[in-house]
Amino acid sequence: MAEQNSTYNEDSIKSLEPREHIRLRPGMYIGKLGDGSAYDDGIYVLVKEVVDNSIDEHMMGHGKTIDIKITDHRVEVRDFGRGIPLGKVVDCVSKINTGGKYDSGAFQKSIGLNGVGTKAVNALSNYFKVQSYRDGKTKVAEFEKGVLTNDAKEIDSSQRNGTLIVFEPDNTIFKNYRFIPEFLQNQIWNYAFLNAGLTINFNGEKYHSENGLLDLLNRKTDPEETRYPVIHLKGEDIEVALTHTNQYGEEYYSYVNGQYTTQGGTHLAAFREAVVKTVREFYKKDFEAADIRTSIVAAVAVRVQEPVFESQTKTKLGSQNVAPDGPTMRTFINDFIKKALDDYLHRNPAVADALLKRILQSERERKDIAGIKKLANERAKKANLHNKKLRDCRVHYDDPKSDRRDESMIFITEGDSASGSITKSRDVQTQAVFSLRGKPLNCFGLTKKVVYENEEFNLLQHALNIEDGLEGLRYRKIVIATDADVDGMHIRLLMLTFFLQFFPDLVRNGHVYILDTPLFRVRNKKETIYCYSEEEKQKAVAKLGSKPEITRFKGLGEISPEEFAGFIGEDIRLDPIILKKETSISQLLNFFMGKNTPDRQNFIIDKLRVEKDIIMNEKEALIETEEQPVA
């Protein structure tokens, strides 16, 4: 047997302090790290862990307002609850398994129970400050990367009771991070919807809801697209809202104790099952489950005693019971839906009629494409054996055993030259490439039948594995990688139309991105700077001085594989496709892809900037840069 280079003895066994362990294995505490381009990246989990504590205070009846301020790299959260007991301020934010939630009498249905969240935020921050205001006194403690740097004495204070947390995420752990406002706004709105009566002041804007999940669904849907008014049902420890629209797929928002469970869990599975069972019994017809749930938009929130989540980030509920000695989740939700939804449909015959029409329409559409779907799937299976369009990777998002599943991504490219550069420089473990033949079909206004009739769309659907929903999605990020010219923009628009038209859940759940590639390379003999905008180019020219060489990249195929590796590696820049609250998919697609030519022409004319204006702006910016005094 070959002799081993390393020895295994007592010196090999190491014990890490909790702070050291958090910094060494942050993923165990906050999920994936990321740079903020995905809604579930670590920096948003840090915000959530701090706000959760303020929400728990509100749920206990202490504090109706929370003030949140978030800038590029700094977060401030001030609540008006009871305030941390002053003698335990340091312990509560630095010692694992220290907190007030182990006393189930005080926090029966709290979000966080493990005493880990705020400690993880502290350990993963360059700067962390906690200040408690309590009964006319205040105490401050400050930390750097979890290490106490200032433990101030208690002093008098005239401020209202409560707690202030300030932190700046560690940029050596969250590299090149940025907070995306839309993700933060969605996060804050979720808190407002789930805590009717709570007011959150976020960056000077007020977030408030009086009607809970009813407000949430009204915000998520377009009234013109819903088939019937939102059904809103409330019971003890459960709240439900649902409607059907004209879109494809199923759209769910599920919550446990105020926590947005992005991956669902036992409560969502029970809800989906209960809706099907109740509808079948109401209409006395054995409809296909898919026909009942197609086009549904629903939200379900439950309160659970001592919830069990499948990870520290609490994105999926694992609890089988609503309380240690209570009914199963399945029984609890099924009993509620069976009575409440059945009663509602009996009292509202117009809604019951509209729901039936939507189900029958889904049934007809399914039967219409059954034949072509079978042939298309057979073709796709044969093509998959020698699919030249797909250069697959080894790690996939639907593999629960892989610790790199969140890194999996697929680049959708135009033509062979662009896909060639990416294929040669990609990470074959986590990055796949799907090459388009040219400009894909404009599928606006077409039915889902076209997904099976169009070979390219069908192959892409199979590559992503999304025919039956997102459960089997093979890539965490779907990245549209096109040239930054007119043709590239057109292809980008056509692909977004395809996803929004037939697979809107991909966009809503934060899976679709645009690859941001450099427009310019500015260099001299000593340094090379890649620039992603005119502004960055001007700064690079000012920095390098003495007329550096400037190269304008017109297409991805012009960038060498060696250079390209730097743009799709650790420093990759991705722009997420985000649907804002006021965005209606049907109206959006109709404006950009429909036949409203005059409206579109006027929009283009209003936004048009002629080349002369751009050149003048560049010259003015360069003159302004040259006039700046040298430091």
Secondary structure by P-SEA (a helix, b strand, c coil): ccccccccccccbbbbcaaaaaaacccccccccccccccccaaaaaaaaaaaaaaaaaaaccccbbbbbbcccbbbbbbcccccccccaaaaacccccccccccccccccccccccaaaaaaaaccbbbbbbbcccbbbbbbbccccccccccbbbbccccbbbbbbbccccccccccccaaaaaaaaaaaaaacccbbbbcccbbbbbccaaaaaaaaacccccccccbbbbbcccbbbbcccccccbbbbbbbccccccccccaaaaaaaaaaaaaaaaaaccccccccccccccbbbbbbbccccccccccccccccccccccccaaaaaaaaaacaaaaaaaacaaaaaaaaaaaaaaaaaaaaaaaaaaaaaaaaaaaaaccccccccccccccccccccccbbbbbcccaaaaaaaaaccccccbbbbbbccccccccccccccccccaaaaaaaaaacccccccccccccccccccccaaaaaaaaaaaaaaaaccccccccccbbbbbbbcbbbbcccbbbbbccaaaaaaaaaaaccccbbbbbcccccccaaaaaaaaccbbbbbbbcccccccaaaaaaaacccaaaaaaaaaaaacccaaaaaaaaaaaaaaaaacccc
